[in-house]
Amino acid sequence: MLSNYNMTLFEYISLFVAILFIILYNIWRRNKNVLIPNWPIIGMLPSILHNQSHIHDFVTSVLKHHGGTFLFKGPWFTNIANFILTSDPMNVHHITSKNFINYGKGSDFHEIFEILGGGIFNLDSNEWKQERTLLHSLLKRKSFEIFLQQNTQKKLEDCLLPFLDHAYKGVQVIDLQDILERFTFDIACTFLFGLDPNCLDPYKFNELSDISYVKAVSEMEDLILSRHYIPKCIWKLQRWLGIGQEKKGKVAKENIHQFLNKCETYIKVDEDADESHSCLLKELMKEGIGKRGKTEKYIRDTALNLLVAGNGTISSGLSWFFWLVSTHPTVEAKIIQEIKDNYFTQEENSITDLRVEELDKLVYLHGAICEALRLYSPVSFEHKCAMNSDILPSGDHVSPNTKLIYSLYAMGRMEEIWGDDCMEFKPERWISEKGQIIHVPSYKFIAFNAGPRSCIGKDISLVQMKMVAVAMLWKFHIHVVEGHSVIPRVSVILRMEHGLKVNVSKRSI
């Protein structure tokens, strides 16, 4: 009778499910103690998706577990191919400097970051060299350095400090991250375009609302990150259908381009103004369109790249700095004492001089800012692609077209780099016994990247952060709201997921 028995479709499906269950169960048993198991077909992607909400700390744990370098295996038949993840400083030094010529952006990079257009972030080879040389020559001009410092000082005195004074008098909770983002956006726009959009208006203390073009920057960054772990076929389908993160990214791009068009129009109307009204984009137009055969699209893309670089990174660094200082009273007291001992003359308890020469005296403040950037680097990871096969210093083999991602967030938490106290906020690690700043190689302290592609705005960024830190800490004490959760947001720029909710009080010196 059994010889005449034919299985039904339902029984075939049931048998297949049972066999599949047994296979997956056995794989699970073998991998249950593995931090990031490699599944058939879907690879290691489930672990990434499961830990997405705290991806930076998860990646740090994986790298520590695997000695600093790890081969991630992506799902079959998708653009999320195998890639190497590392926090080994010798590997980073090799990728960014010693064998720099072998590591570029790669084809996927341009697709993932296409929202930034043809600016310096997306350039490689000779185009990148020419663009970097031009921007470096402009940013190093003494006139621009003075213009940025004067502009920052003016915005501090006219906007940020009065705004915080209103918050103190009104005993109101404010989101300091949002306030700093508006403040740095205004400064970046004035520096780039000669136009102050006045996103932080102290006279509209109770009327702050979302500004589409400010919010657009972070929304574009969210889109860029999502394209790193969502299969290309899916995010391209979302873009075609106009749904999900791709829809938000498209709207954000339209909002920021509308704003940039207004800025370009403003510059053209103001092009006959004297040099005292100059700005970086005006100089780019002189050097770019006509002389270099560049188009208006080039100007807009370059402006967007510089706006992204000069806004979110600085506000992110300052937000983490103020949170760390506010939760470490001893550090705060030392910074205040250093200002009192070495820096300013006092007039009505206010700061009257924020020159670079004076800022350089504040060694402990410099250490505190570097510590904040070490633990919470504004750019949390960097993405490279190998052109030819290679061997990393760690001994790992790199095949042609292999992606490599080095985690700046994880590198700040490695005992091998910073010692057993790497998780402590300790400005003293940056100061020698003679009271001088200790130089740490850029491939270890990676906040400003390393090698030929290191940040050309490093010096002016540090000056701006110091100016804001001194002005705010001298006048105000920052109190984080009790119970407020401070965790990293999952984005390209390391913002705080829930903002930084604080009260401010006047400091009595």
C-alpha positions as CSV (number, residue, x, y, z in Angstrom):
1,M,0.0,0.0,0.0
2,L,2.9,2.4,0.7
3,S,4.1,1.9,-2.8
4,N,0.9,3.5,-4.1
5,Y,1.1,6.4,-1.7
6,N,1.6,9.9,-3.3
7,M,2.5,12.9,-1.2
8,T,0.3,15.9,-1.4
9,L,1.5,19.5,-2.0
10,F,0.8,20.3,1.6
11,E,3.0,17.4,2.8
12,Y,5.8,18.4,0.5
13,I,5.7,21.9,1.9
14,S,5.5,20.6,5.5
15,L,8.5,18.3,4.9
16,F,10.5,21.2,3.4
17,V,9.7,23.5,6.3
18,A,10.7,20.7,8.8
19,I,14.0,20.1,7.1
20,L,14.7,23.9,6.8
21,F,13.9,24.3,10.5
22,I,16.3,21.5,11.5
23,I,19.0,23.0,9.4
24,L,18.5,26.5,10.8
25,Y,18.3,25.1,14.4
26,N,21.6,23.3,14.0
27,I,23.2,26.5,12.6
28,W,21.7,28.4,15.5
29,R,23.2,25.9,18.0
30,R,26.6,26.2,16.4
31,N,26.4,30.0,16.4
32,K,24.4,30.8,19.6
33,N,27.6,32.0,21.3
34,V,28.9,33.8,18.2
35,L,28.6,37.6,18.4
36,I,27.7,38.0,14.7
37,P,26.7,34.7,13.1
38,N,27.0,34.1,9.3
39,W,23.7,32.6,8.0
40,P,23.2,30.9,4.7
41,I,22.0,33.3,1.9
42,I,21.3,36.2,4.2
43,G,24.8,36.4,5.6
44,M,25.5,38.6,8.7
45,L,22.9,41.2,7.8
46,P,20.3,40.1,10.5
47,S,22.8,41.0,13.3
48,I,23.2,44.4,11.8
49,L,19.5,45.0,11.5
50,H,18.8,43.6,15.0
51,N,21.4,45.9,16.6
52,Q,20.7,48.9,14.3
53,S,19.5,51.1,17.2
54,H,22.9,50.9,18.9
55,I,25.0,50.1,15.8
56,H,28.1,52.1,16.9
57,D,28.5,50.2,20.2
58,F,27.7,46.9,18.6
59,V,30.4,47.4,15.9
60,T,32.8,48.3,18.7
61,S,32.0,45.1,20.6
62,V,32.5,43.0,17.4
63,L,35.9,44.7,16.6
64,K,37.1,44.2,20.2
65,H,36.0,40.6,20.1
66,H,37.9,40.0,16.8
67,G,41.1,41.9,17.7
68,G,40.4,45.1,15.7
69,T,39.6,43.7,12.2
70,F,36.6,41.7,11.0
71,L,35.4,40.4,7.7
72,F,31.6,41.1,7.3
73,K,29.8,38.8,5.0
74,G,26.7,40.3,3.3
75,P,23.7,38.6,1.8
76,W,24.1,36.7,-1.5
77,F,23.2,38.5,-4.7
78,T,23.0,42.0,-3.3
79,N,25.2,45.1,-3.3
80,I,26.0,44.5,0.4
81,A,29.0,42.4,-0.5
82,N,31.7,41.2,1.9
83,F,33.7,44.1,3.4
84,I,36.5,44.6,6.0
85,L,35.7,46.5,9.1
86,T,38.6,47.7,11.2
87,S,39.7,49.9,14.1
88,D,43.4,48.9,13.9
89,P,45.4,52.1,13.7
90,M,48.1,50.5,11.7
91,N,45.5,49.4,9.1
92,V,44.1,52.9,9.1
93,H,47.6,54.3,8.6
94,H,48.1,51.9,5.7
95,I,44.8,52.8,4.1
96,T,44.9,56.5,4.5
97,S,48.7,57.2,4.1
98,K,51.2,54.5,3.3
99,N,49.2,52.9,0.5
100,F,46.8,55.8,-0.1
101,I,47.0,55.4,-3.9
102,N,45.3,52.0,-3.7
103,Y,42.3,53.1,-1.7
104,G,39.6,55.4,-3.3
105,K,35.9,55.9,-3.2
106,G,34.8,53.0,-5.4
107,S,31.7,52.9,-7.6
108,D,29.2,52.2,-4.8
109,F,30.4,55.3,-2.9
110,H,29.2,57.6,-5.7
111,E,25.8,56.0,-5.8
112,I,25.4,56.0,-2.0
113,F,26.6,59.7,-1.7
114,E,25.0,61.0,-5.0
115,I,22.8,63.3,-3.0
116,L,26.0,65.4,-2.4
117,G,26.6,65.9,-6.1
118,G,30.0,66.5,-7.6
119,G,31.6,68.1,-4.5
120,I,34.9,67.2,-2.9
121,F,33.4,64.3,-0.9
122,N,32.7,62.4,-4.1
123,L,35.8,63.3,-6.0
124,D,38.9,61.0,-6.5
125,S,42.2,61.2,-8.3
126,N,43.3,64.4,-10.1
127,E,39.9,66.1,-9.7
128,W,40.1,65.7,-6.0
129,K,43.7,67.0,-5.9
130,Q,42.8,70.1,-7.8
131,E,39.7,70.8,-5.7
132,R,41.5,70.2,-2.4
133,T,44.4,72.5,-3.5
134,L,41.9,75.3,-4.4
135,L,39.9,75.0,-1.2
136,H,43.0,74.7,1.0
137,S,44.5,77.9,-0.5
138,L,41.3,79.8,0.2
139,L,40.8,78.5,3.7
140,K,44.4,79.3,4.6
141,R,44.0,83.0,3.7
142,K,44.5,85.2,6.8
143,S,41.5,87.3,5.7
144,F,39.2,84.3,5.9
145,E,40.6,83.2,9.3
146,I,40.0,86.7,10.7
147,F,36.5,86.9,9.1
148,L,35.4,83.5,10.7
149,Q,36.7,84.5,14.1
150,Q,35.0,87.9,14.0
151,N,31.8,86.4,12.7
152,T,31.8,83.7,15.5
153,Q,32.5,86.4,18.1
154,K,29.6,88.5,16.8
155,K,27.2,85.6,16.8
156,L,28.2,84.7,20.3
157,E,27.6,88.2,21.6
158,D,24.5,89.0,19.6
159,C,22.7,85.6,19.5
160,L,23.9,82.6,21.4
161,L,24.7,84.2,24.8
162,P,21.5,86.4,24.8
163,F,19.5,83.3,23.9
164,L,20.9,81.4,26.8
165,D,20.3,84.4,29.0
166,H,16.6,84.3,28.1
167,A,16.6,80.6,28.9
168,Y,18.1,81.2,32.3
169,K,15.7,84.0,33.1
170,G,12.7,82.0,31.9
171,V,13.9,78.9,33.7
172,Q,13.1,76.9,30.6
173,V,14.4,73.6,29.3
174,I,16.2,73.9,26.0
175,D,17.6,71.4,23.5
176,L,21.2,72.6,23.4
177,Q,22.0,70.3,20.4
178,D,19.3,72.1,18.3
179,I,20.5,75.5,19.5
180,L,24.1,74.8,18.6
181,E,23.1,73.4,15.2
182,R,21.2,76.6,14.4
183,F,24.1,78.7,15.7
184,T,26.8,76.8,13.6
185,F,24.5,76.9,10.5
186,D,24.3,80.7,10.7
187,I,28.0,81.0,11.0
188,A,28.7,78.5,8.2
189,C,26.3,80.4,5.9
190,T,27.8,83.8,6.7
191,F,31.3,82.4,6.0
192,L,30.3,80.6,2.8
193,F,27.7,82.9,1.4
194,G,28.0,86.2,3.2
195,L,24.4,85.7,4.2
196,D,23.2,85.1,7.8
197,P,19.8,83.2,7.7
198,N,19.4,84.1,11.4
199,C,18.2,80.6,12.4
200,L,19.0,81.4,16.0
201,D,17.2,84.6,16.8
202,P,17.4,85.5,20.5
203,Y,14.3,87.8,20.1
204,K,12.2,84.8,19.0
205,F,13.1,82.7,22.0
206,N,9.6,81.2,22.4
207,E,9.0,80.9,18.7
208,L,11.6,78.4,17.5
209,S,10.2,76.1,14.9
210,D,11.7,73.6,12.5
211,I,13.6,75.2,9.6
212,S,13.3,73.0,6.5
213,Y,16.8,73.7,5.1
214,V,18.5,73.2,8.5
215,K,16.7,70.0,9.1
216,A,17.4,68.9,5.5
217,V,21.1,68.4,6.2
218,S,20.6,65.7,8.9
219,E,17.8,64.0,6.8
220,M,20.3,63.7,3.9
221,E,22.8,62.2,6.2
222,D,20.2,59.7,7.4
223,L,19.6,58.7,3.8
224,I,23.3,58.2,3.1
225,L,23.7,55.9,6.1
226,S,20.6,53.8,5.2
227,R,22.0,53.1,1.7
228,H,25.0,51.4,3.4
229,Y,23.0,48.6,4.8
230,I,19.8,48.4,2.7
231,P,20.3,46.4,-0.5
232,K,20.6,48.6,-3.5
233,C,17.6,47.0,-5.3
234,I,15.4,47.9,-2.3
235,W,16.5,51.5,-1.9
236,K,16.4,52.1,-5.6
237,L,12.8,50.7,-5.7
238,Q,11.9,53.0,-2.8
239,R,13.4,56.0,-4.7
240,W,11.4,55.0,-7.8
241,L,8.2,54.6,-5.8
242,G,8.9,57.7,-3.8
243,I,8.5,56.1,-0.4
244,G,10.4,55.6,2.9
245,Q,13.8,57.1,3.6
246,E,14.3,57.9,-0.2
247,K,11.2,60.1,-0.2
248,K,12.5,62.0,2.8
249,G,15.9,62.4,1.2
250,K,14.4,63.7,-2.0
251,V,12.4,66.4,-0.2
252,A,15.4,67.3,1.9
253,K,17.5,67.7,-1.2
254,E,14.9,69.9,-2.8
255,N,14.8,72.1,0.4
256,I,18.5,72.5,0.6
257,H,18.8,73.3,-3.1
258,Q,16.2,76.0,-2.9
259,F,18.1,77.5,0.0
260,L,21.4,77.3,-1.9
261,N,19.8,78.9,-5.0
262,K,18.8,81.9,-2.8
263,C,22.3,82.1,-1.5
264,E,23.8,82.1,-5.0
265,T,21.3,84.8,-6.1
266,Y,22.3,86.9,-3.0
267,I,26.0,86.6,-3.9
268,K,25.4,87.6,-7.5
269,V,23.4,90.7,-6.5
270,D,26.1,91.6,-4.0
271,E,29.0,90.8,-6.3
272,D,30.0,94.5,-6.6
273,A,30.5,94.9,-2.8
274,D,33.9,95.6,-1.5
275,E,36.3,92.9,-0.2
276,S,35.0,93.4,3.4
277,H,31.8,91.7,2.2
278,S,33.7,88.8,0.6
279,C,32.8,85.2,1.3
280,L,34.2,81.8,0.4
281,L,31.7,81.0,-2.3
282,K,32.3,84.4,-4.0
283,E,36.0,83.5,-4.2
284,L,35.1,80.1,-5.6
285,M,33.0,81.7,-8.3
286,K,36.0,83.8,-9.3
287,E,38.3,80.8,-9.3
288,G,35.8,78.3,-10.6
289,I,33.4,79.6,-13.3
290,G,35.3,81.0,-16.2
291,K,38.9,80.4,-15.0
292,R,38.5,76.7,-14.3
293,G,35.7,75.9,-16.7
294,K,33.3,74.9,-13.9
295,T,29.6,75.2,-14.0
296,E,27.0,76.6,-11.6
297,K,26.2,73.1,-10.6
298,Y,29.8,72.7,-9.5
299,I,29.4,75.8,-7.3
300,R,26.2,74.6,-5.8
301,D,27.6,71.1,-5.1
302,T,30.7,72.5,-3.6
303,A,28.7,74.9,-1.4
304,L,26.6,71.9,-0.2
305,N,29.6,69.8,0.7
306,L,31.2,72.7,2.6
307,L,27.9,73.5,4.4
308,V,27.6,69.8,5.5
309,A,31.2,69.8,6.6
310,G,31.1,73.1,8.5
311,N,27.8,72.7,10.3
312,G,26.8,69.3,11.6
313,T,30.3,68.2,12.5
314,I,31.0,71.3,14.7
315,S,27.6,71.3,16.4
316,S,27.9,67.6,17.1
317,G,31.4,68.0,18.6
318,L,30.2,70.9,20.8
319,S,27.1,69.0,21.9
320,W,29.1,66.0,23.1
321,F,31.7,68.3,24.7
322,F,29.1,70.2,26.8
323,W,27.4,67.0,27.8
324,L,30.7,65.4,29.0
325,V,31.8,68.6,30.8
326,S,28.4,69.0,32.5
327,T,28.6,65.5,33.8
328,H,32.2,65.8,35.0
329,P,32.3,68.7,37.5
330,T,36.0,68.4,38.2
331,V,36.8,68.9,34.5
332,E,34.5,71.9,34.4
333,A,36.1,73.4,37.4
334,K,39.6,73.0,35.9
335,I,38.5,74.7,32.6
336,I,37.1,77.6,34.5
337,Q,40.2,78.0,36.6
338,E,42.4,77.9,33.5
339,I,40.4,80.6,31.9
340,K,40.6,82.7,35.1
341,D,44.4,82.2,35.6
342,N,45.7,82.5,32.0
343,Y,43.3,84.2,29.7
344,F,41.0,87.2,29.9
345,T,40.6,90.6,31.4
346,Q,37.2,90.9,32.9
347,E,34.8,93.6,32.1
348,E,31.4,93.2,33.8
349,N,32.0,89.4,34.0
350,S,32.1,89.0,30.2
351,I,34.7,87.8,27.7
352,T,36.1,90.6,25.7
353,D,38.9,88.9,23.7
354,L,38.7,85.6,21.8
355,R,41.8,85.8,19.7
356,V,43.7,82.7,18.6
357,E,46.8,83.8,20.5
358,E,44.8,83.8,23.7
359,L,43.0,80.6,23.0
360,D,46.3,78.8,22.6
361,K,47.1,79.3,26.3
362,L,44.2,77.1,27.3
363,V,45.9,73.7,27.2
364,Y,43.4,71.9,29.5
365,L,40.5,73.1,27.4
366,H,42.3,71.8,24.3
367,G,42.6,68.4,26.0
368,A,38.9,68.4,27.0
369,I,37.8,69.1,23.4
370,C,40.2,66.4,22.0
371,E,38.8,63.9,24.6
372,A,35.2,64.7,23.5
373,L,36.2,64.2,19.8
374,R,38.1,61.0,20.7
375,L,35.0,59.4,22.3
376,Y,32.4,61.0,20.1
377,S,34.0,61.7,16.7
378,P,31.4,63.7,14.7
379,V,32.0,61.4,11.7
380,S,31.6,57.9,13.0
381,F,33.0,55.9,10.1
382,E,34.9,56.3,6.8
383,H,34.4,54.2,3.7
384,K,37.1,53.2,1.2
385,C,37.5,50.7,-1.7
386,A,40.6,48.8,-2.8
387,M,41.6,49.2,-6.4
388,N,44.1,46.3,-6.3
389,S,44.8,43.4,-4.0
390,D,46.7,44.2,-0.8
391,I,47.8,42.8,2.6
392,L,46.9,44.9,5.6
393,P,49.4,45.2,8.5
394,S,47.0,43.0,10.5
395,G,47.7,40.2,8.0
396,D,44.2,40.4,6.4
397,H,44.1,39.9,2.6
398,V,42.2,42.6,0.6
399,S,40.9,41.6,-2.8
400,P,40.3,44.2,-5.6
401,N,37.1,46.1,-5.3
402,T,36.8,45.2,-1.6
403,K,35.2,47.8,0.7
404,L,36.9,48.8,3.8
405,I,35.2,50.7,6.7
406,Y,37.2,52.0,9.6
407,S,35.1,52.9,12.6
408,L,36.2,56.2,14.2
409,Y,33.8,55.6,17.1
410,A,35.3,52.2,17.9
411,M,38.9,53.6,17.6
412,G,38.2,56.0,20.5
413,R,37.3,53.0,22.6
414,M,40.2,50.6,22.0
415,E,42.4,49.7,25.0
416,E,45.3,49.0,22.6
417,I,45.3,52.6,21.5
418,W,44.3,54.6,24.6
419,G,44.9,52.2,27.5
420,D,42.6,50.5,30.0
421,D,41.0,53.8,30.9
422,C,39.9,54.4,27.3
423,M,36.2,54.8,28.3
424,E,37.0,57.6,30.8
425,F,36.7,61.3,29.9
426,K,40.2,62.3,30.8
427,P,41.6,65.6,29.4
428,E,44.9,64.9,31.2
429,R,45.8,62.3,28.7
430,W,46.5,65.1,26.2
431,I,48.8,67.0,28.5
432,S,52.5,66.3,29.1
433,E,54.3,66.5,32.5
434,K,55.6,69.9,31.4
435,G,52.1,71.2,30.8
436,Q,52.3,71.0,27.0
437,I,49.8,69.5,24.5
438,I,50.8,65.9,23.5
439,H,50.7,65.3,19.8
440,V,48.9,62.0,18.9
441,P,49.3,60.7,15.3
442,S,46.2,61.4,13.2
443,Y,45.8,57.6,12.4
444,K,45.2,57.1,16.1
445,F,43.3,60.3,16.9
446,I,41.2,60.0,13.8
447,A,38.5,62.7,14.4
448,F,39.8,64.8,11.5
449,N,40.7,61.8,9.3
450,A,44.3,61.0,8.4
451,G,46.7,61.2,5.5
452,P,46.2,63.2,2.3
453,R,42.5,63.4,2.8
454,S,42.7,64.8,6.4
455,C,40.2,67.6,7.1
456,I,41.4,70.9,5.6
457,G,39.2,72.8,8.1
458,K,40.7,71.2,11.2
459,D,42.4,74.4,12.6
460,I,39.4,76.7,12.0
461,S,37.1,74.1,13.5
462,L,39.1,73.8,16.7
463,V,39.3,77.6,17.0
464,Q,35.5,77.9,16.6
465,M,34.8,75.1,19.2
466,K,37.2,76.8,21.7
467,M,35.6,80.2,21.2
468,V,32.1,78.8,21.9
469,A,33.3,76.7,24.8
470,V,35.0,79.6,26.6
471,A,32.2,82.1,26.0
472,M,29.5,79.7,27.2
473,L,31.3,78.1,30.2
474,W,32.6,81.4,31.5
475,K,29.0,82.8,31.8
476,F,26.8,79.7,32.2
477,H,26.6,76.4,33.9
478,I,24.9,73.7,31.9
479,H,22.6,71.2,33.8
480,V,21.5,68.2,31.9
481,V,17.8,67.5,32.7
482,E,17.6,64.6,35.2
483,G,16.6,61.3,33.5
484,H,17.3,62.6,30.0
485,S,18.6,59.8,27.8
486,V,21.8,60.7,25.9
487,I,22.6,58.1,23.2
488,P,24.2,58.3,19.7
489,R,21.9,58.7,16.8
490,V,22.3,56.2,13.9
491,S,23.5,58.6,11.2
492,V,26.6,59.6,9.3
493,I,27.1,62.5,11.8
494,L,27.1,61.5,15.4
495,R,24.3,63.5,16.8
496,M,22.3,62.7,19.9
497,E,19.2,60.6,19.3
498,H,17.0,62.6,21.8
499,G,18.8,65.9,21.6
500,L,20.5,67.5,24.7
501,K,17.9,68.7,27.1
502,V,19.4,71.2,29.6
503,N,18.7,74.0,32.0
504,V,21.2,76.8,32.2
505,S,22.2,78.9,35.2
506,K,24.4,81.9,35.7
507,R,27.9,81.2,36.8
508,S,29.2,83.2,39.7
509,I,33.0,83.7,39.2
